[in-house]
Amino acid sequence: MFDLDEETQLIADTVRAFVTDVVAPAAAAIDEQDEFPFEIYRQMAELGLLAMTLPAEYGGSGASTMAWAVVQEELARGSAAVADAHMVNKLMCDILLTNASEADRAELVPRMGRGELICAIAQTEADTGSDVAAIRTTARPVEGGFLLNGAKQFITFAGVCDLAIVVATVDRSLGRRGIGLFLAEASSEGFRRGAKTKIMGVRGLATGELVFEDCFVPTSRMLAEPGTGMKRALTSLNSGRIGMAAQSIGIAQAAFDLALSYAKDRKAFGGPLTDLQAIQFMLADMSVSIEAGRLMTRRAAAARDAGRPLIREVSEAKLFASELAARVVDDALQIHGAQGYAKEATIERLYRDSRVYRIWEGTSQIQRLVIARQLLAA
């Protein structure tokens, strides 16, 4: 049902070669140095990957969500950081295409597709993650626009972004009804980059703080009016969760490939590890889980392409894929034994990278809540 058509298969083959030749060889250095991979980002732009889902009038090829999910999986097989950079760019383009003025869409979106502009979403705060309604960053109305004040944490691209879509409230007492979306330029007075965040995995994304101190945003760059901002911010999570699921599958596939290769080569008890039934069963379970997660992810992508309701499908895919990735990577490290626990081992990086997928774009607990609500509402 979810076999790839000829065009999507060609995209997958092209990206797989790019990952093998460029991304995977650089992954360890990206992780070790924790520096944004500008060169690879530019190469993705040159291949058309950053603009792949954009309409033709914005410099894109109008690729399907299915094709994008396949690219996400392939990129994550080489580097979770590169895959996530690819995903965030798509989500930011989507928000601007849906909510920005015609002038801003024409000016900004093509440049983002060419890798010339980097846009972040500034949502998470010290005391607010999944509870978006508790946002404390304010947008105070003034003549001609708004003044943003507040601080955001764990922001992907914080250290390198040219633009930030800021989730802020015009009135905290209104809860979610007071939340809007505002497009701020990094060059604006009052837009300040805070400390870089030293994170455990998916390093190299310039993750850090953004601080707003009377940062002026003109009325024309209010992307969503108060009362609609939270809904529009959460809507972007549907694509984001498909991306998270696809990346989880890519990481799991990379871990499985490493484990299978190692088990074939490693000798123990007079033969390769693959002679041991315990290892055979582990590999079989890993393969089944990956295939199941891949099918669930593609089902969610197909639902989005068909314009069908997809909240439950997306949450199920993200939940299942992120949790299977944790199990597969853990089993892969177990097969490697002490060799996998060494800092220089690729599986060690995958182990650290895989952990966050049960947290961002909605924790596993939030996914279960979303799924349950969809089931009970049916």
Secondary structure, 3 states (H helix, E strand, C coil): CCCCCHHHHHHHHHHHHHHHHHHHHHHHHHHHHCCCCHHHHHHHHHCCCCCCCCCHHHCCCCCCHHHHHHHHHHHHHHCHHHHHHHHHHHHHHHHHHHHCCHHHHHHHHHHHHCCCCCEEEECCECCECCCHHHCCCEEEEECCEEEEEEEEEEECCCCCCCEEEEEEECCHHHHHHHEEEEEEECCCCCEEEEEECCCCCCCCCCCEEEEEEEEEEEHHHEEECCCCHHHHHHHHHHHHHHHHHHHHHHHHHHHHHHHHHHHHHCEECCEEHHHCHHHHHHHHHHHHHHHHHHHHHHHHHHHHHCCCCCHHHHHHHHHHHHHHHHHHHHHHHHHHCHHHHCCCCHHHHHHHHHHHHHCCCCCHHHHHHHHHHHHHHC
